[in-house]
């Protein structure tokens, strides 16, 4: 009988952890056993086992990060303003880049087109791991519906942002957040293609569809929540 109660207590404790998963903050959740994930992931890519690397990334996202609450970061915008995520009242796509990292062919054009089309329903934010003096030129490349921000180790207040995002999942990475900053999905972004074998038009189409797929998850999630509220 004693053993039965011990097993039951253990089961209830495990269930309580799962029930609390939605209350976890992203930056805290990603720290759990992250060193083990990073070690296995780096080993897979060194061996050229990209399928294994993708599996590890997707498993981390699906089993640990999806459903967590994204940190209420404050980003510095390229136009000199500041952006606090909790002030946003719509779903958000946050993409991390760096000015020295070459985007895949057609990626920027696809992102601009989607922002033009869906900018009223979803916030589009690009976060560059760079300093302020690089941002003016970079920001001109993006559609007016895309908010261009930056963060860097050089700036003391950016330390939590850099630690939670850059030093974990790296770049380029896209974060899909609902209107309450719940993590709906996280993906590697950009379709990496050989320019000698792929036309500009095809590359654009592949990137467009890749971002649109993630965007669709956000919009469906938003519509489902509306239906649930209507039922209640």
QUIBELUR-V757495 format. One record per residue. N is the residue number from 1. RES is the residue in one letter. PHI is phi in radians with two decimals (999 if undefined). OMEGA is omega as a letter, one per 20 degrees, with the letter a starting at -180 (* if undefined). NEAR is the number of other C-alpha atoms within 10 Angstrom. Layout:
N,RES,PHI,OMEGA,NEAR  N,RES,PHI,OMEGA,NEAR
This chain:
1,X,999,r,6  2,X,-1.04,r,7  3,X,-1.12,r,8  4,X,-1.07,a,9  5,X,-1.16,r,10  6,X,-1.14,r,11  7,X,-1.13,r,12  8,X,-1.10,r,12  9,X,-1.10,r,12  10,X,-1.11,r,12  11,X,-1.13,r,11  12,X,-1.10,r,12  13,X,-1.13,r,12  14,X,-1.09,r,11  15,X,-1.11,r,11  16,X,-1.14,r,11  17,X,-1.13,r,11  18,X,-1.15,a,11  19,X,-1.19,a,10  20,X,-1.62,a,10  21,X,-1.06,a,17  22,X,-1.17,a,16  23,X,-1.61,r,12  24,X,-1.23,r,19  25,X,-1.49,a,18  26,X,-0.90,a,23  27,X,-1.11,r,19  28,X,-1.41,a,14  29,X,-1.13,a,18  30,X,-1.27,r,21  31,X,-1.35,a,12  32,X,-1.19,r,11  33,X,0.95,a,9  34,X,-1.17,r,13  35,X,-1.05,r,12  36,X,-1.16,r,9  37,X,-1.06,a,18  38,X,-1.08,a,16  39,X,-1.09,a,10  40,X,-1.19,a,15  41,X,-1.18,r,19  42,X,-1.10,r,13  43,X,-1.11,a,14  44,X,-1.10,a,17  45,X,-1.26,r,14  46,X,-1.12,r,11  47,X,-1.44,a,10  48,X,1.37,a,11  49,X,-1.59,a,13  50,X,-1.20,r,13  51,X,-1.13,r,11  52,X,-1.15,r,16  53,X,-1.07,r,21  54,X,-1.16,r,16  55,X,-1.06,a,12  56,X,-1.12,r,17  57,X,-1.10,a,18  58,X,-1.10,r,17  59,X,-1.16,r,13  60,X,-1.05,a,16  61,X,-1.16,a,18  62,X,-1.17,a,14  63,X,-1.72,a,10  64,X,-2.24,a,16  65,X,-1.75,r,26  66,X,-1.11,a,21  67,X,1.68,r,22  68,X,-1.32,r,23  69,X,-1.68,a,23  70,X,-1.19,a,25  71,X,-1.05,a,18  72,X,-1.45,a,14  73,X,-1.24,r,13  74,X,-1.98,a,17  75,X,-1.76,r,20  76,X,-1.51,a,18  77,X,-1.58,a,21  78,X,-1.11,a,23  79,X,-1.48,r,13  80,X,1.73,r,9  81,X,-1.47,r,9  82,X,-2.09,a,12  83,X,-2.23,r,16  84,X,-1.74,a,11  85,X,-1.03,a,17  86,X,-1.18,r,15  87,X,-1.40,r,11  88,X,-1.37,a,15  89,X,-2.05,r,14  90,X,-2.38,r,18  91,X,-0.98,a,23  92,X,-2.36,r,26  93,X,-1.91,r,23  94,X,-1.95,a,19  95,X,-2.13,r,21  96,X,-1.70,a,23  97,X,-2.39,r,23  98,X,-2.60,a,19  99,X,-1.12,a,14  100,X,-1.53,r,10  101,X,-1.68,a,11  102,X,-1.30,r,8  103,X,-1.32,r,16  104,X,-1.17,a,17  105,X,-1.05,r,23  106,X,1.52,a,21  107,X,-1.19,a,21  108,X,-1.12,r,17  109,X,-1.09,r,17  110,X,-1.14,a,22  111,X,-1.13,r,22  112,X,-1.09,a,19  113,X,-1.12,a,15  114,X,-1.17,r,20  115,X,-1.14,r,22  116,X,-1.10,a,15  117,X,-1.45,a,12  118,X,-2.03,a,15  119,X,-1.06,r,17  120,X,-1.44,a,11  121,X,-1.80,a,15  122,X,-2.40,r,24  123,X,-1.42,r,20  124,X,-1.92,r,25  125,X,-2.20,r,22  126,X,-1.98,a,20  127,X,-1.98,a,23  128,X,-1.70,r,27  129,X,-1.49,a,22  130,X,-2.64,r,18  131,X,-1.60,a,17  132,X,-1.02,a,17  133,X,-1.18,r,9  134,X,-1.59,a,15  135,X,-1.41,a,18  136,X,-1.04,a,12  137,X,-1.19,a,10  138,X,-1.14,a,14  139,X,-1.08,a,18  140,X,-1.12,a,11  141,X,-1.37,a,12  142,X,-1.78,r,17  143,X,-1.03,a,19  144,X,-1.11,r,14  145,X,-1.47,r,19  146,X,-1.82,r,21  147,X,-1.54,a,18  148,X,-1.69,a,25  149,X,-2.20,r,27  150,X,-2.63,r,21  151,X,-2.67,a,25  152,X,-2.75,r,17  153,X,-1.01,a,16  154,X,-1.11,a,10  155,X,-1.64,a,10  156,X,-0.98,a,9  157,X,-1.22,a,13  158,X,-1.56,a,17  159,X,-0.94,a,13  160,X,-1.12,r,14  161,X,-1.17,a,20  162,X,-1.08,a,17  163,X,-1.15,a,13  164,X,-1.36,a,18  165,X,-1.97,a,16  166,X,-1.19,a,20  167,X,-1.48,r,10  168,X,-2.04,a,15  169,X,-1.61,r,18  170,X,1.20,a,14  171,X,-2.62,i,19  172,X,-1.39,a,18  173,X,-2.36,r,18  174,X,-1.99,a,23  175,X,-1.94,a,20  176,X,-1.86,a,23  177,X,-2.08,r,26  178,X,-1.43,a,25  179,X,-1.16,r,18  180,X,-1.82,r,16  181,X,1.20,r,22  182,X,-1.32,r,23  183,X,-1.33,r,23  184,X,-1.58,r,23  185,X,-2.88,r,21  186,X,-2.41,a,23  187,X,-2.45,r,19  188,X,-1.29,a,17  189,X,-1.96,a,21  190,X,1.51,r,24  191,X,-1.70,a,20  192,X,-1.40,a,13  193,X,-2.28,r,15  194,X,-1.34,a,11  195,X,-1.06,a,11  196,X,-1.30,a,6  197,X,-1.94,a,8  198,X,-2.23,r,12  199,X,-1.28,r,14  200,X,-1.04,a,11  201,X,-1.14,r,10  202,X,-1.18,r,13  203,X,-1.08,r,22  204,X,-1.05,a,22  205,X,-1.10,a,16  206,X,-1.15,r,19  207,X,-1.15,r,23  208,X,-1.03,a,22  209,X,-1.16,r,14  210,X,-1.13,r,18  211,X,-1.19,a,20  212,X,-1.11,r,16  213,X,-1.08,r,11  214,X,-1.16,r,19  215,X,-1.09,r,20  216,X,-1.06,r,11  217,X,-1.09,r,16  218,X,-1.13,a,25  219,X,-1.22,r,16  220,X,-1.13,r,11  221,X,-1.04,r,14  222,X,-1.14,r,16  223,X,-1.15,r,11  224,X,-1.09,r,12  225,X,-1.14,r,12  226,X,-1.10,r,11  227,X,-1.13,r,10  228,X,-1.11,r,9  229,X,-1.16,r,8  230,X,-1.15,r,8  231,X,-1.15,a,7  232,X,-1.17,*,5
